[in-house]
Amino acid sequence: MHTALEFPDLLQLIDERSTAFRAAVAAAPSLDLPVPSCPGWTLSDLVQHIGEGRRRWAATVAAGPGATSRTPAQGDAVAPQEREAVQAWLAASTEVLLAALREAGPDQGCFTGWGKTQMPDTAGGVARHQVQELAVHTYDAQLTVGEPAALPAELALDGVEETLFITCFTTSPWPHKPTAFDFHATEGRSWRLTADGDGARTTRLPAPGEDPDAAGVSVRGTASDLVIYLYDRIPADSMQLDGDPELLDLLRAWVPED
């Protein structure tokens, strides 16, 4: 059964992934290490992105529905250089974000900058997206220190849908023959991304084997691998592919006009 994570669960996962991120940073011998999955970035760059970014999202959530752009981070937005101070700064950044989300509640309107998507422009939508940003960047940090871990299953299952809802929705016409992309998590949930003259949108599917319509290509893997793939951290051929894999290249290369 498909159910989105509840707001309190999202806040808890933000805290948990932030803690895991700090643990990976603490394990690094140097913040100058290159991040393999973020070309051109060092671990120090990733730390700055996480801390400053969470503070900017906190300010944006606090600005409410009237904001028309991301709000600059409030307070100390620059990561310190000392290792212990970095840990405290990252923890404070997380708490600033969590406090803003708690104060707003899940239904408060919020600028997101996503444009047209299948996700609501609310603090709840921001919280759902923050879980995935922190989860993927925690993977990046863990990979940097040689200890990458799979994303927690429930988090990743929600992440497949959330990522498809945001990054793969458009009303721009698909410039190729209409097709469908199926994503099957081995944990038992599936989604279909349909691309045609009306654009692209994602729907939930019944369990694999119960859907009578054939997709142009289907991707099957753990929910964690699907999320990491959708964030362009691993190649599609690291999972099970059925159908025409070249369609995935077309999807990657597609730049919708809206």
Helices and strands as residue ranges (DSSP letters): H 7-27, H 43-63, H 83-104, H 123-144, H 153-167, E 179-185, E 190-196, E 199-205, E 217-221, H 223-230, G 236-238, E 240-243, H 246-253
